[in-house]
Amino acid sequence: MGCLFSRSSNDAPKEEETPKVFSWDKKDRPDPKDFTIEKLNGETAGRIPGKINGQQFIINQCEDCNIYIFDHNATITVDNCTNCRIFIGPSKGSIFLRNCKDCKCVIACQQFRTRDCRNMDVLLHCDSQPIIEATTKIRFGCFRYYYPELLDQFKSAGLSVYNNTWSNIHDFSPVPGEDNWTLIFQDFKVEDYVPVPSSEEFSSMKISTAPDDSVVPFTQGNKRRKAEQACLVVFFKDVGSEERIRNFVKGITKEGSCTLVQSKEIEIDGDDTTRLFVEDQQLADAAGKGPVVSLEYSGANAVQVCQDVLQPLKGESVVFVSTADEAGNKVMENWNNHLECQMGM
């Protein structure tokens, strides 16, 4: 027999359903205002490390401003700016300048492009070939900057400080008989282009524009003069290789007689070492431990200088140094051809 007071299952109280929460309902969704600087005149503005953290950013319609983006980012567009000084930290994607004039910039990015710009100065680190379009009177120099977080920001953006094609400009709209762009080779002071910020907002930043402090090595950017000797130095990956490379670059700079033409960080395998350098099992084994860093120096006695500076730093590490003869010239030719092929892939 059933209980007189029993309820059917249909009469049981129903549990309330938890309402669905969508991504656009979340309170921690980024506020676009935090990732935009626009319509400023005669002001200093920007973001300190940790404030952008890989997000997109917009700079728009600013005039006579100092703007500092001291963080890694996804991509940044700079539109309709006049007479501004702009620093942009490592960008995983592109930096696109449009309709800007009379601006000076320090920029690190994977891809750089301008359109409808004029009278610009850009101290650049770019992982790919910089592109200009409908742009006149733009001058390019090599990126030079330091603050403690910058190297890690390069890594977060997927950029190598050694892969800088700042001088290899492609002009989509060349004018016959005229140069829309030129290169800055002479010694320069970064702060003459973009001053170090002095406002309270950036008081915690420990910035240096000294050449020896820069996380990106200064490269000449054009081909060496034929009268000079060339030397290729290739560092293979190991526990202390990063610090060893930085100390080597500083040592060559201090010595003063050689110029760093270009640097590159790429992956190679054991077969590549035999084809590009020499048949050496030690090189072949070391190639499998990670990317190598190559440094091409130019100078009257470049090979001997590189060997002398390297000697006290080398230890048990694996480093290839080209020779001052025809075989060394052939190695240089093979390596540069290999880099060009890699760029074209």
C-alpha positions, 0 to 999 in steps of 0.5 A: 500500500502506498502512503496516503501523503506521498507525492508523485515524482512530478510534484518534487521541487525543481532545482534552479538552473545556474545561469550561463556566464558568457565571456563578455559578461565577465568583469575581468574582461579588458577595458578598451580604454586601458589599451588606447592613448588618443587625442592628447596634445602636449602630454606625456603618457604610456604604460609601464611593464605589466600593464599591457601584457601581450594585448593589442594597443592603439595610439591615435590622434596625438600631437606634440606628445611623449608616449611610452609603451614599456611592455610587450604587446600583440600589435599596435597601430599608430594613426594620425599623430604629429610631432610625437616621440614614441617608444614601443616595446616588443610586439609579437605582431605588427607595428603599423604607422598611418598618416603620421608626420614629424614623429620620432620613434624607437620600436621593436616588432616582428613586422613594421609597416608605414603608410602615408607618413612623412618626415619620420625617424625610426630606431628599429628592431624588426624580425622581418623586412620593414615595409613603407608605402606612400611614405617620404623622408623616413630615416631608419637606425638600429634599435638601442635601449635597456630597462631590466624587463626588456629582455624578458619582454622580447622573449614573451613576444617571440623575438630574438634580439639577434634577428634585426633587419632594420636596414633592409627596407622594402618600398612599395611606392618608390619614386624614380630618382628620389630616395623615400628612405635613408639609413642613420649610420653615424653615432647618435644619442637615442634621447635626441630622438625619444627622451627618457621619461622624467614624469612620476608615472615612469619614476620606477623605470631604470632606463639606459640608452648607453650603447653597451647596455642595449639588449639589442646589439648595434649592427651596421646594417649594410654590407662591409667594405671590400677592403676590410676583412670579415669574420664570422663567429657562431656560438652554439647553445649551452647553459652559459651561451647567452651571457658569453655572447653578450660579453663577447659583443661588449669586448669587441665594442670596447676593443674598437677596431671592428664593426658588427655588420649583422647578427642572426639566431637560427636553428641548424642541424648537424648536416648544416654544420658540415655543409656550411662550416667544416666537417666536425663532429663536435659542431654537429653534436652541438647543433642539436642543443638549440639555435645558434647565434652568428655574428658577422664582424668587419675590420682591418684585422677582424679574425685576429681581434675576434679570436683574441676577445673570445679566448678568455670567454670560451671555456668548454663552449663550442664556438666556430670562428672563420679563418682569414683566407679563401676558405673563410671567405667561402664560409662567409658566402655560404652562411649569408646564402643560407640566411637569405634562403631562410628569410625567403621561406 
